[in-house]
């Protein structure tokens, strides 16, 4: 929620996934073809927030994580509503 928060150190594991960073949000894009087990569609990782000006860890930060699914096949394009969660450090 604080504009001085920066997601400076992000690591992830996900098949066919790319990470796009910007000053604001970090976006992960994953592309899958065909069907498969649930594990095929899993994306997991860790994020460390930092203070934008100092680069120091910001453990009092909270941030929001959102996800949506888009399915495209035979000219049909279906996008789910965003599912979001707010989290903090414990």
N, CA, C and O atoms as a CHARMM CRD file, in Angstrom:
* protein
*
  360
    1    1 UNK  N      0.82400  -1.19500   0.00000 PROA 1      0.00000
    2    1 UNK  CA     0.00000   0.00000   0.00000 PROA 1      0.00000
    3    1 UNK  C      0.87100   1.26300   0.00000 PROA 1      0.00000
    4    1 UNK  O      0.46000   2.29600  -0.52800 PROA 1      0.00000
    5    2 UNK  N      2.05500   1.18600   0.58100 PROA 2      0.00000
    6    2 UNK  CA     2.98800   2.30600   0.62300 PROA 2      0.00000
    7    2 UNK  C      3.71300   2.39600  -0.71600 PROA 2      0.00000
    8    2 UNK  O      4.31800   1.41600  -1.14900 PROA 2      0.00000
    9    3 UNK  N      3.66500   3.53200  -1.36900 PROA 3      0.00000
   10    3 UNK  CA     4.27800   3.68000  -2.69500 PROA 3      0.00000
   11    3 UNK  C      5.80400   3.59500  -2.64800 PROA 3      0.00000
   12    3 UNK  O      6.44100   3.46700  -3.69300 PROA 3      0.00000
   13    4 UNK  N      6.41300   3.66300  -1.43200 PROA 4      0.00000
   14    4 UNK  CA     7.86000   3.53300  -1.31800 PROA 4      0.00000
   15    4 UNK  C      8.29300   2.07700  -1.19600 PROA 4      0.00000
   16    4 UNK  O      9.49100   1.79500  -1.15300 PROA 4      0.00000
   17    5 UNK  N      7.33800   1.14200  -1.13900 PROA 5      0.00000
   18    5 UNK  CA     7.67100  -0.28400  -1.14500 PROA 5      0.00000
   19    5 UNK  C      8.10500  -0.68200  -2.54400 PROA 5      0.00000
   20    5 UNK  O      7.56100  -0.20500  -3.54000 PROA 5      0.00000
   21    6 UNK  N      9.09400  -1.56400  -2.60400 PROA 6      0.00000
   22    6 UNK  CA     9.56400  -2.06900  -3.88300 PROA 6      0.00000
   23    6 UNK  C      9.79300  -3.56500  -3.73600 PROA 6      0.00000
   24    6 UNK  O     10.44900  -4.00000  -2.79000 PROA 6      0.00000
   25    7 UNK  N      9.26900  -4.34400  -4.64400 PROA 7      0.00000
   26    7 UNK  CA     9.49300  -5.78700  -4.62300 PROA 7      0.00000
   27    7 UNK  C     10.81800  -6.05000  -5.32100 PROA 7      0.00000
   28    7 UNK  O     10.86200  -6.40000  -6.50000 PROA 7      0.00000
   29    8 UNK  N     11.89400  -5.87400  -4.56700 PROA 8      0.00000
   30    8 UNK  CA    13.21600  -5.87500  -5.14800 PROA 8      0.00000
   31    8 UNK  C     13.80000  -7.24000  -5.44500 PROA 8      0.00000
   32    8 UNK  O     14.58300  -7.37300  -6.38500 PROA 8      0.00000
   33    9 UNK  N     13.45000  -8.25000  -4.68600 PROA 9      0.00000
   34    9 UNK  CA    14.07200  -9.55700  -4.83900 PROA 9      0.00000
   35    9 UNK  C     12.97500 -10.60000  -4.95800 PROA 9      0.00000
   36    9 UNK  O     12.36500 -10.97700  -3.95800 PROA 9      0.00000
   37   10 UNK  N     12.72300 -11.06200  -6.15700 PROA 10     0.00000
   38   10 UNK  CA    11.65200 -12.01600  -6.41600 PROA 10     0.00000
   39   10 UNK  C     12.21400 -13.23700  -7.12600 PROA 10     0.00000
   40   10 UNK  O     12.90300 -13.12200  -8.14000 PROA 10     0.00000
   41   11 UNK  N     11.90900 -14.41500  -6.57400 PROA 11     0.00000
   42   11 UNK  CA    12.31400 -15.67800  -7.18100 PROA 11     0.00000
   43   11 UNK  C     11.06400 -16.52700  -7.35600 PROA 11     0.00000
   44   11 UNK  O     10.18000 -16.51300  -6.49900 PROA 11     0.00000
   45   12 UNK  N     10.98100 -17.26100  -8.45100 PROA 12     0.00000
   46   12 UNK  CA     9.78700 -18.05800  -8.69000 PROA 12     0.00000
   47   12 UNK  C     10.13800 -19.34600  -9.41500 PROA 12     0.00000
   48   12 UNK  O     11.19200 -19.46500 -10.03800 PROA 12     0.00000
   49   13 UNK  N      9.23100 -20.30300  -9.31700 PROA 13     0.00000
   50   13 UNK  CA     9.34300 -21.56700 -10.03400 PROA 13     0.00000
   51   13 UNK  C      8.02100 -21.78200 -10.74500 PROA 13     0.00000
   52   13 UNK  O      6.97200 -21.84400 -10.10300 PROA 13     0.00000
   53   14 UNK  N      8.06100 -21.89400 -12.05300 PROA 14     0.00000
   54   14 UNK  CA     6.84700 -22.12400 -12.81800 PROA 14     0.00000
   55   14 UNK  C      7.19000 -22.47800 -14.25200 PROA 14     0.00000
   56   14 UNK  O      7.95500 -21.77600 -14.91300 PROA 14     0.00000
   57   15 UNK  N      6.62800 -23.54800 -14.71700 PROA 15     0.00000
   58   15 UNK  CA     6.86900 -23.99700 -16.08700 PROA 15     0.00000
   59   15 UNK  C      6.34400 -22.96300 -17.07500 PROA 15     0.00000
   60   15 UNK  O      5.23200 -22.46100 -16.91100 PROA 15     0.00000
   61   16 UNK  N      7.12800 -22.64100 -18.09400 PROA 16     0.00000
   62   16 UNK  CA     6.73800 -21.69300 -19.15900 PROA 16     0.00000
   63   16 UNK  C      6.34500 -20.32100 -18.62100 PROA 16     0.00000
   64   16 UNK  O      5.42600 -19.69500 -19.14900 PROA 16     0.00000
   65   17 UNK  N      7.02800 -19.84300 -17.57600 PROA 17     0.00000
   66   17 UNK  CA     6.67600 -18.57900 -16.93900 PROA 17     0.00000
   67   17 UNK  C      7.76700 -17.54200 -17.14000 PROA 17     0.00000
   68   17 UNK  O      8.95700 -17.84800 -17.07500 PROA 17     0.00000
   69   18 UNK  N      7.34000 -16.30900 -17.38700 PROA 18     0.00000
   70   18 UNK  CA     8.25500 -15.17600 -17.52600 PROA 18     0.00000
   71   18 UNK  C      7.83500 -14.10900 -16.52300 PROA 18     0.00000
   72   18 UNK  O      6.64900 -13.93800 -16.24300 PROA 18     0.00000
   73   19 UNK  N      8.82800 -13.38900 -15.98100 PROA 19     0.00000
   74   19 UNK  CA     8.55200 -12.32100 -15.03100 PROA 19     0.00000
   75   19 UNK  C      8.84400 -10.98400 -15.68900 PROA 19     0.00000
   76   19 UNK  O      9.88300 -10.81000 -16.32500 PROA 19     0.00000
   77   20 UNK  N      7.91800 -10.03500 -15.53300 PROA 20     0.00000
   78   20 UNK  CA     8.06900  -8.68900 -16.07100 PROA 20     0.00000
   79   20 UNK  C      8.03300  -7.71400 -14.90500 PROA 20     0.00000
   80   20 UNK  O      7.02100  -7.61700 -14.21000 PROA 20     0.00000
   81   21 UNK  N      9.13400  -6.98500 -14.68200 PROA 21     0.00000
   82   21 UNK  CA     9.21900  -6.02000 -13.58600 PROA 21     0.00000
   83   21 UNK  C      8.97300  -4.61700 -14.10400 PROA 21     0.00000
   84   21 UNK  O      9.27700  -4.29400 -15.25200 PROA 21     0.00000
   85   22 UNK  N      8.41400  -3.79100 -13.23200 PROA 22     0.00000
   86   22 UNK  CA     8.24600  -2.36900 -13.52300 PROA 22     0.00000
   87   22 UNK  C      8.33800  -1.62300 -12.19900 PROA 22     0.00000
   88   22 UNK  O      8.51200  -2.24300 -11.15000 PROA 22     0.00000
   89   23 UNK  N      8.22500  -0.32500 -12.23800 PROA 23     0.00000
   90   23 UNK  CA     8.26700   0.45800 -10.99700 PROA 23     0.00000
   91   23 UNK  C      7.09300   0.08500 -10.10200 PROA 23     0.00000
   92   23 UNK  O      7.22300   0.09500  -8.87800 PROA 23     0.00000
   93   24 UNK  N      5.97400  -0.23500 -10.68300 PROA 24     0.00000
   94   24 UNK  CA     4.79400  -0.62100  -9.90700 PROA 24     0.00000
   95   24 UNK  C      4.72700  -2.12100  -9.72100 PROA 24     0.00000
   96   24 UNK  O      5.53700  -2.69100  -8.99000 PROA 24     0.00000
   97   25 UNK  N      3.78600  -2.76200 -10.36100 PROA 25     0.00000
   98   25 UNK  CA     3.58700  -4.19700 -10.14500 PROA 25     0.00000
   99   25 UNK  C      4.61000  -5.06500 -10.87400 PROA 25     0.00000
  100   25 UNK  O      5.23800  -4.64700 -11.84700 PROA 25     0.00000
  101   26 UNK  N      4.75200  -6.28200 -10.36800 PROA 26     0.00000
  102   26 UNK  CA     5.52100  -7.30800 -11.05900 PROA 26     0.00000
  103   26 UNK  C      4.49900  -8.26900 -11.64200 PROA 26     0.00000
  104   26 UNK  O      3.57700  -8.69700 -10.94700 PROA 26     0.00000
  105   27 UNK  N      4.65700  -8.60600 -12.90300 PROA 27     0.00000
  106   27 UNK  CA     3.68500  -9.47900 -13.56700 PROA 27     0.00000
  107   27 UNK  C      4.35700 -10.76900 -14.00600 PROA 27     0.00000
  108   27 UNK  O      5.46100 -10.75800 -14.55000 PROA 27     0.00000
  109   28 UNK  N      3.67800 -11.87500 -13.76200 PROA 28     0.00000
  110   28 UNK  CA     4.13800 -13.18100 -14.21700 PROA 28     0.00000
  111   28 UNK  C      3.18200 -13.66100 -15.29600 PROA 28     0.00000
  112   28 UNK  O      1.96700 -13.65400 -15.09900 PROA 28     0.00000
  113   29 UNK  N      3.71200 -14.07000 -16.41100 PROA 29     0.00000
  114   29 UNK  CA     2.89700 -14.60000 -17.49500 PROA 29     0.00000
  115   29 UNK  C      3.29600 -16.04300 -17.73100 PROA 29     0.00000
  116   29 UNK  O      4.47300 -16.35000 -17.92100 PROA 29     0.00000
  117   30 UNK  N      2.30900 -16.92500 -17.71900 PROA 30     0.00000
  118   30 UNK  CA     2.53700 -18.34700 -17.93100 PROA 30     0.00000
  119   30 UNK  C      1.66400 -18.80900 -19.07700 PROA 30     0.00000
  120   30 UNK  O      0.47700 -18.48700 -19.12500 PROA 30     0.00000
  121   31 UNK  N      2.24100 -19.56400 -20.00500 PROA 31     0.00000
  122   31 UNK  CA     1.49100 -20.07600 -21.15000 PROA 31     0.00000
  123   31 UNK  C      1.56600 -21.59100 -21.15200 PROA 31     0.00000
  124   31 UNK  O      2.64900 -22.17100 -21.07100 PROA 31     0.00000
  125   32 UNK  N      0.40000 -22.23000 -21.24500 PROA 32     0.00000
  126   32 UNK  CA     0.32900 -23.68700 -21.29600 PROA 32     0.00000
  127   32 UNK  C     -0.48400 -24.11000 -22.50500 PROA 32     0.00000
  128   32 UNK  O     -1.43300 -23.43600 -22.90500 PROA 32     0.00000
  129   33 UNK  N     -0.10100 -25.21500 -23.06500 PROA 33     0.00000
  130   33 UNK  CA    -0.83700 -25.78800 -24.18500 PROA 33     0.00000
  131   33 UNK  C     -1.29700 -27.18000 -23.78300 PROA 33     0.00000
  132   33 UNK  O     -0.50600 -27.97500 -23.27600 PROA 33     0.00000
  133   34 UNK  N     -2.56200 -27.47600 -24.00400 PROA 34     0.00000
  134   34 UNK  CA    -3.07300 -28.80700 -23.70700 PROA 34     0.00000
  135   34 UNK  C     -3.40600 -28.98300 -22.24000 PROA 34     0.00000
  136   34 UNK  O     -3.39800 -28.03000 -21.46200 PROA 34     0.00000
  137   35 UNK  N     -3.69900 -30.21900 -21.88000 PROA 35     0.00000
  138   35 UNK  CA    -4.09300 -30.51900 -20.50400 PROA 35     0.00000
  139   35 UNK  C     -2.91500 -31.13300 -19.75800 PROA 35     0.00000
  140   35 UNK  O     -1.82800 -31.29300 -20.31200 PROA 35     0.00000
  141   36 UNK  N     -3.14500 -31.46800 -18.51200 PROA 36     0.00000
  142   36 UNK  CA    -2.09500 -32.07700 -17.71400 PROA 36     0.00000
  143   36 UNK  C     -2.45300 -32.05200 -16.24900 PROA 36     0.00000
  144   36 UNK  O     -3.54100 -31.60300 -15.88600 PROA 36     0.00000
  145   37 UNK  N     -1.55700 -32.52700 -15.39600 PROA 37     0.00000
  146   37 UNK  CA    -1.82500 -32.55300 -13.95700 PROA 37     0.00000
  147   37 UNK  C     -1.86800 -31.14100 -13.37300 PROA 37     0.00000
  148   37 UNK  O     -1.35300 -30.19700 -13.97100 PROA 37     0.00000
  149   38 UNK  N     -2.48400 -31.01100 -12.21000 PROA 38     0.00000
  150   38 UNK  CA    -2.61100 -29.71100 -11.54200 PROA 38     0.00000
  151   38 UNK  C     -1.23500 -29.08200 -11.30500 PROA 38     0.00000
  152   38 UNK  O     -1.08900 -27.86500 -11.41200 PROA 38     0.00000
  153   39 UNK  N     -0.24000 -29.88600 -10.98800 PROA 39     0.00000
  154   39 UNK  CA     1.10300 -29.37600 -10.72400 PROA 39     0.00000
  155   39 UNK  C      1.66700 -28.59700 -11.91500 PROA 39     0.00000
  156   39 UNK  O      2.49700 -27.70500 -11.73800 PROA 39     0.00000
  157   40 UNK  N      1.22900 -28.92500 -13.09500 PROA 40     0.00000
  158   40 UNK  CA     1.69700 -28.24800 -14.30300 PROA 40     0.00000
  159   40 UNK  C      1.33800 -26.76300 -14.28500 PROA 40     0.00000
  160   40 UNK  O      2.03200 -25.94600 -14.89000 PROA 40     0.00000
  161   41 UNK  N      0.26700 -26.41900 -13.60000 PROA 41     0.00000
  162   41 UNK  CA    -0.24200 -25.04800 -13.60100 PROA 41     0.00000
  163   41 UNK  C      0.12400 -24.27700 -12.33600 PROA 41     0.00000
  164   41 UNK  O     -0.42300 -23.20100 -12.09500 PROA 41     0.00000
  165   42 UNK  N      1.03000 -24.80400 -11.53100 PROA 42     0.00000
  166   42 UNK  CA     1.40200 -24.17800 -10.25600 PROA 42     0.00000
  167   42 UNK  C      2.54200 -23.18700 -10.47000 PROA 42     0.00000
  168   42 UNK  O      3.49000 -23.45900 -11.20700 PROA 42     0.00000
  169   43 UNK  N      2.43300 -22.03800  -9.81500 PROA 43     0.00000
  170   43 UNK  CA     3.47800 -21.02900  -9.79300 PROA 43     0.00000
  171   43 UNK  C      3.74300 -20.70100  -8.33300 PROA 43     0.00000
  172   43 UNK  O      2.82500 -20.31100  -7.61100 PROA 43     0.00000
  173   44 UNK  N      4.98500 -20.85300  -7.88900 PROA 44     0.00000
  174   44 UNK  CA     5.30800 -20.53500  -6.49800 PROA 44     0.00000
  175   44 UNK  C      6.60500 -19.75100  -6.45000 PROA 44     0.00000
  176   44 UNK  O      7.41200 -19.80400  -7.37800 PROA 44     0.00000
  177   45 UNK  N      6.79900 -19.02000  -5.35600 PROA 45     0.00000
  178   45 UNK  CA     8.01100 -18.22700  -5.23400 PROA 45     0.00000
  179   45 UNK  C      8.05800 -17.43700  -3.95600 PROA 45     0.00000
  180   45 UNK  O      7.20900 -17.59000  -3.07800 PROA 45     0.00000
  181   46 UNK  N      9.07000 -16.58000  -3.85900 PROA 46     0.00000
  182   46 UNK  CA     9.24800 -15.71300  -2.69200 PROA 46     0.00000
  183   46 UNK  C      9.51400 -14.29000  -3.17200 PROA 46     0.00000
  184   46 UNK  O     10.00800 -14.06200  -4.27600 PROA 46     0.00000
  185   47 UNK  N      9.17100 -13.34800  -2.30700 PROA 47     0.00000
  186   47 UNK  CA     9.38500 -11.93900  -2.61200 PROA 47     0.00000
  187   47 UNK  C      9.91800 -11.23700  -1.36800 PROA 47     0.00000
  188   47 UNK  O      9.46200 -11.49900  -0.25400 PROA 47     0.00000
  189   48 UNK  N     10.87200 -10.35700  -1.56300 PROA 48     0.00000
  190   48 UNK  CA    11.39500  -9.53700  -0.46300 PROA 48     0.00000
  191   48 UNK  C     11.09900  -8.08200  -0.80500 PROA 48     0.00000
  192   48 UNK  O     11.49500  -7.58400  -1.85900 PROA 48     0.00000
  193   49 UNK  N     10.40200  -7.41200   0.09900 PROA 49     0.00000
  194   49 UNK  CA    10.11100  -5.99800  -0.13100 PROA 49     0.00000
  195   49 UNK  C     11.25400  -5.15000   0.40300 PROA 49     0.00000
  196   49 UNK  O     11.90200  -5.49900   1.39000 PROA 49     0.00000
  197   50 UNK  N     11.48300  -4.04400  -0.26000 PROA 50     0.00000
  198   50 UNK  CA    12.53100  -3.11200   0.14200 PROA 50     0.00000
  199   50 UNK  C     11.98700  -1.68900   0.07200 PROA 50     0.00000
  200   50 UNK  O     11.02400  -1.41100  -0.64300 PROA 50     0.00000
  201   51 UNK  N     12.61200  -0.80500   0.81600 PROA 51     0.00000
  202   51 UNK  CA    12.26900   0.61300   0.77400 PROA 51     0.00000
  203   51 UNK  C     12.84300   1.18800  -0.51200 PROA 51     0.00000
  204   51 UNK  O     14.03000   1.01200  -0.78800 PROA 51     0.00000
  205   52 UNK  N     12.02800   1.86900  -1.29700 PROA 52     0.00000
  206   52 UNK  CA    12.42100   2.34600  -2.62400 PROA 52     0.00000
  207   52 UNK  C     13.64900   3.25200  -2.56600 PROA 52     0.00000
  208   52 UNK  O     14.53500   3.12800  -3.41100 PROA 52     0.00000
  209   53 UNK  N     13.72400   4.15800  -1.59400 PROA 53     0.00000
  210   53 UNK  CA    14.80300   5.13700  -1.55400 PROA 53     0.00000
  211   53 UNK  C     16.09100   4.58000  -0.95800 PROA 53     0.00000
  212   53 UNK  O     17.18000   4.92600  -1.41500 PROA 53     0.00000
  213   54 UNK  N     15.98000   3.71700   0.06200 PROA 54     0.00000
  214   54 UNK  CA    17.18500   3.24300   0.75600 PROA 54     0.00000
  215   54 UNK  C     17.63000   1.85500   0.32300 PROA 54     0.00000
  216   54 UNK  O     18.80300   1.51300   0.47600 PROA 54     0.00000
  217   55 UNK  N     16.72900   1.05500  -0.21100 PROA 55     0.00000
  218   55 UNK  CA    17.05200  -0.31300  -0.57900 PROA 55     0.00000
  219   55 UNK  C     17.08300  -1.27000   0.60600 PROA 55     0.00000
  220   55 UNK  O     17.36500  -2.45600   0.43500 PROA 55     0.00000
  221   56 UNK  N     16.80000  -0.77200   1.79200 PROA 56     0.00000
  222   56 UNK  CA    16.79700  -1.58700   2.99300 PROA 56     0.00000
  223   56 UNK  C     15.52300  -2.43700   3.04500 PROA 56     0.00000
  224   56 UNK  O     14.47800  -2.01400   2.55100 PROA 56     0.00000
  225   57 UNK  N     15.60400  -3.64200   3.64400 PROA 57     0.00000
  226   57 UNK  CA    14.39700  -4.47300   3.78200 PROA 57     0.00000
  227   57 UNK  C     13.29200  -3.71300   4.50300 PROA 57     0.00000
  228   57 UNK  O     13.55700  -2.95300   5.43400 PROA 57     0.00000
  229   58 UNK  N     12.07700  -3.91900   4.07500 PROA 58     0.00000
  230   58 UNK  CA    10.91500  -3.22200   4.64900 PROA 58     0.00000
  231   58 UNK  C      9.94100  -4.27300   5.16300 PROA 58     0.00000
  232   58 UNK  O      8.97600  -4.62800   4.48600 PROA 58     0.00000
  233   59 UNK  N     10.20700  -4.76700   6.37400 PROA 59     0.00000
  234   59 UNK  CA     9.41000  -5.86600   6.92300 PROA 59     0.00000
  235   59 UNK  C      8.07900  -5.41900   7.50500 PROA 59     0.00000
  236   59 UNK  O      7.27500  -6.26200   7.90400 PROA 59     0.00000
  237   60 UNK  N      7.82200  -4.12000   7.56400 PROA 60     0.00000
  238   60 UNK  CA     6.50100  -3.65300   8.00700 PROA 60     0.00000
  239   60 UNK  C      5.57100  -3.43700   6.81100 PROA 60     0.00000
  240   60 UNK  O      4.48200  -2.88000   6.95200 PROA 60     0.00000
  241   61 UNK  N      6.01100  -3.88200   5.64300 PROA 61     0.00000
  242   61 UNK  CA     5.24600  -3.66500   4.41500 PROA 61     0.00000
  243   61 UNK  C      4.08700  -4.65700   4.29800 PROA 61     0.00000
  244   61 UNK  O      4.14700  -5.77700   4.80600 PROA 61     0.00000
  245   62 UNK  N      3.05700  -4.22000   3.62900 PROA 62     0.00000
  246   62 UNK  CA     1.99300  -5.12100   3.20800 PROA 62     0.00000
  247   62 UNK  C      1.84400  -4.94000   1.69700 PROA 62     0.00000
  248   62 UNK  O      2.12300  -3.87000   1.15600 PROA 62     0.00000
  249   63 UNK  N      1.40600  -5.98700   1.03900 PROA 63     0.00000
  250   63 UNK  CA     1.18300  -5.86600  -0.39500 PROA 63     0.00000
  251   63 UNK  C      0.08200  -6.81300  -0.82700 PROA 63     0.00000
  252   63 UNK  O     -0.30900  -7.72200  -0.09500 PROA 63     0.00000
  253   64 UNK  N     -0.40300  -6.58200  -2.02100 PROA 64     0.00000
  254   64 UNK  CA    -1.54800  -7.32000  -2.54200 PROA 64     0.00000
  255   64 UNK  C     -1.08700  -8.19200  -3.70100 PROA 64     0.00000
  256   64 UNK  O     -0.36600  -7.73700  -4.58900 PROA 64     0.00000
  257   65 UNK  N     -1.51300  -9.44500  -3.68100 PROA 65     0.00000
  258   65 UNK  CA    -1.19000 -10.39600  -4.73600 PROA 65     0.00000
  259   65 UNK  C     -2.49000 -10.75400  -5.44600 PROA 65     0.00000
  260   65 UNK  O     -3.46500 -11.13800  -4.80000 PROA 65     0.00000
  261   66 UNK  N     -2.50900 -10.63200  -6.76900 PROA 66     0.00000
  262   66 UNK  CA    -3.71100 -10.94900  -7.54900 PROA 66     0.00000
  263   66 UNK  C     -3.37900 -11.95600  -8.64400 PROA 66     0.00000
  264   66 UNK  O     -2.23900 -12.06300  -9.09700 PROA 66     0.00000
  265   67 UNK  N     -4.39700 -12.67900  -9.04900 PROA 67     0.00000
  266   67 UNK  CA    -4.23200 -13.66900 -10.10600 PROA 67     0.00000
  267   67 UNK  C     -5.50600 -13.72100 -10.93700 PROA 67     0.00000
  268   67 UNK  O     -6.60400 -13.51500 -10.41900 PROA 67     0.00000
  269   68 UNK  N     -5.35500 -13.99500 -12.22000 PROA 68     0.00000
  270   68 UNK  CA    -6.51100 -14.30500 -13.05300 PROA 68     0.00000
  271   68 UNK  C     -6.08300 -15.30100 -14.12100 PROA 68     0.00000
  272   68 UNK  O     -4.89700 -15.43500 -14.42500 PROA 68     0.00000
  273   69 UNK  N     -7.03900 -15.97800 -14.67100 PROA 69     0.00000
  274   69 UNK  CA    -6.78900 -17.00300 -15.67000 PROA 69     0.00000
  275   69 UNK  C     -7.44600 -16.58200 -16.97100 PROA 69     0.00000
  276   69 UNK  O     -8.59400 -16.13900 -16.99000 PROA 69     0.00000
  277   70 UNK  N     -6.70600 -16.72600 -18.05200 PROA 70     0.00000
  278   70 UNK  CA    -7.25100 -16.42800 -19.36900 PROA 70     0.00000
  279   70 UNK  C     -7.08900 -17.67400 -20.23500 PROA 70     0.00000
  280   70 UNK  O     -5.99600 -18.23100 -20.34200 PROA 70     0.00000
  281   71 UNK  N     -8.17300 -18.09700 -20.84200 PROA 71     0.00000
  282   71 UNK  CA    -8.17000 -19.28000 -21.70000 PROA 71     0.00000
  283   71 UNK  C     -8.56300 -18.85300 -23.11100 PROA 71     0.00000
  284   71 UNK  O     -9.58300 -18.19400 -23.31600 PROA 71     0.00000
  285   72 UNK  N     -7.73700 -19.24000 -24.07600 PROA 72     0.00000
  286   72 UNK  CA    -8.01000 -18.91200 -25.47600 PROA 72     0.00000
  287   72 UNK  C     -7.96500 -20.19800 -26.28500 PROA 72     0.00000
  288   72 UNK  O     -6.97300 -20.92600 -26.25800 PROA 72     0.00000
  289   73 UNK  N     -9.04600 -20.47100 -27.00500 PROA 73     0.00000
  290   73 UNK  CA    -9.06900 -21.63700 -27.89600 PROA 73     0.00000
  291   73 UNK  C    -10.10800 -21.42500 -28.97300 PROA 73     0.00000
  292   73 UNK  O    -11.18000 -20.88500 -28.70300 PROA 73     0.00000
  293   74 UNK  N     -9.81300 -21.83000 -30.15800 PROA 74     0.00000
  294   74 UNK  CA   -10.72400 -21.76500 -31.31000 PROA 74     0.00000
  295   74 UNK  C    -11.48400 -20.44800 -31.39500 PROA 74     0.00000
  296   74 UNK  O    -12.69300 -20.44200 -31.62200 PROA 74     0.00000
  297   75 UNK  N    -10.78800 -19.34200 -31.21500 PROA 75     0.00000
  298   75 UNK  CA   -11.42700 -18.04000 -31.32500 PROA 75     0.00000
  299   75 UNK  C    -12.21100 -17.61300 -30.10000 PROA 75     0.00000
  300   75 UNK  O    -12.82500 -16.54700 -30.11000 PROA 75     0.00000
  301   76 UNK  N    -12.20800 -18.42100 -29.03600 PROA 76     0.00000
  302   76 UNK  CA   -12.90200 -18.09000 -27.79500 PROA 76     0.00000
  303   76 UNK  C    -11.88200 -17.55800 -26.80200 PROA 76     0.00000
  304   76 UNK  O    -10.80200 -18.13000 -26.65500 PROA 76     0.00000
  305   77 UNK  N    -12.21200 -16.46900 -26.12200 PROA 77     0.00000
  306   77 UNK  CA   -11.32000 -15.86100 -25.14400 PROA 77     0.00000
  307   77 UNK  C    -12.09900 -15.69000 -23.83800 PROA 77     0.00000
  308   77 UNK  O    -13.03400 -14.89100 -23.76900 PROA 77     0.00000
  309   78 UNK  N    -11.71500 -16.43700 -22.80800 PROA 78     0.00000
  310   78 UNK  CA   -12.40300 -16.38400 -21.51500 PROA 78     0.00000
  311   78 UNK  C    -11.40000 -15.93000 -20.46000 PROA 78     0.00000
  312   78 UNK  O    -10.31200 -16.49600 -20.35600 PROA 78     0.00000
  313   79 UNK  N    -11.75800 -14.91300 -19.67900 PROA 79     0.00000
  314   79 UNK  CA   -10.89600 -14.42000 -18.60400 PROA 79     0.00000
  315   79 UNK  C    -11.66200 -14.44200 -17.29700 PROA 79     0.00000
  316   79 UNK  O    -12.78600 -13.94600 -17.21800 PROA 79     0.00000
  317   80 UNK  N    -11.04600 -15.02500 -16.26200 PROA 80     0.00000
  318   80 UNK  CA   -11.68700 -15.08600 -14.94500 PROA 80     0.00000
  319   80 UNK  C    -11.57400 -13.72900 -14.25500 PROA 80     0.00000
  320   80 UNK  O    -10.71200 -12.92500 -14.61000 PROA 80     0.00000
  321   81 UNK  N    -12.43400 -13.47000 -13.27900 PROA 81     0.00000
  322   81 UNK  CA   -12.25600 -12.26900 -12.46200 PROA 81     0.00000
  323   81 UNK  C    -10.95900 -12.39500 -11.65400 PROA 81     0.00000
  324   81 UNK  O    -10.48700 -13.50600 -11.41000 PROA 81     0.00000
  325   82 UNK  N    -10.38400 -11.26200 -11.24100 PROA 82     0.00000
  326   82 UNK  CA    -9.19000 -11.30700 -10.40400 PROA 82     0.00000
  327   82 UNK  C     -9.50700 -11.91600  -9.04900 PROA 82     0.00000
  328   82 UNK  O    -10.56200 -11.66300  -8.46900 PROA 82     0.00000
  329   83 UNK  N     -8.57700 -12.72400  -8.55500 PROA 83     0.00000
  330   83 UNK  CA    -8.62800 -13.25500  -7.18600 PROA 83     0.00000
  331   83 UNK  C     -7.44000 -12.63700  -6.47000 PROA 83     0.00000
  332   83 UNK  O     -6.29700 -12.85900  -6.86900 PROA 83     0.00000
  333   84 UNK  N     -7.68900 -11.87000  -5.42600 PROA 84     0.00000
  334   84 UNK  CA    -6.62100 -11.13200  -4.74500 PROA 84     0.00000
  335   84 UNK  C     -6.55600 -11.46900  -3.26200 PROA 84     0.00000
  336   84 UNK  O     -7.55200 -11.84200  -2.64300 PROA 84     0.00000
  337   85 UNK  N     -5.35400 -11.32500  -2.71100 PROA 85     0.00000
  338   85 UNK  CA    -5.14100 -11.51300  -1.27700 PROA 85     0.00000
  339   85 UNK  C     -4.14500 -10.46200  -0.80900 PROA 85     0.00000
  340   85 UNK  O     -3.18000 -10.15600  -1.51100 PROA 85     0.00000
  341   86 UNK  N     -4.37800  -9.91400   0.37000 PROA 86     0.00000
  342   86 UNK  CA    -3.44600  -8.95600   0.95600 PROA 86     0.00000
  343   86 UNK  C     -2.63700  -9.69600   2.01100 PROA 86     0.00000
  344   86 UNK  O     -3.18600 -10.47200   2.79300 PROA 86     0.00000
  345   87 UNK  N     -1.33900  -9.45400   2.02900 PROA 87     0.00000
  346   87 UNK  CA    -0.47100 -10.16100   2.95700 PROA 87     0.00000
  347   87 UNK  C      0.47600  -9.20700   3.65200 PROA 87     0.00000
  348   87 UNK  O      0.72500  -8.10400   3.16400 PROA 87     0.00000
  349   88 UNK  N      1.00600  -9.62800   4.79300 PROA 88     0.00000
  350   88 UNK  CA     2.00800  -8.87500   5.53800 PROA 88     0.00000
  351   88 UNK  C      3.04400  -9.85400   6.05600 PROA 88     0.00000
  352   88 UNK  O      2.83800 -11.06600   6.01200 PROA 88     0.00000
  353   89 UNK  N      4.15000  -9.33400   6.54400 PROA 89     0.00000
  354   89 UNK  CA     5.16000 -10.17800   7.17000 PROA 89     0.00000
  355   89 UNK  C      4.72700 -10.51500   8.58100 PROA 89     0.00000
  356   89 UNK  O      4.04700  -9.72500   9.23600 PROA 89     0.00000
  357   90 UNK  N      5.12000 -11.68800   9.04700 PROA 90     0.00000
  358   90 UNK  CA     4.76000 -12.05100  10.42900 PROA 90     0.00000
  359   90 UNK  C      5.99600 -12.09200  11.28900 PROA 90     0.00000
  360   90 UNK  O      5.90800 -12.37800  12.48300 PROA 90     0.00000
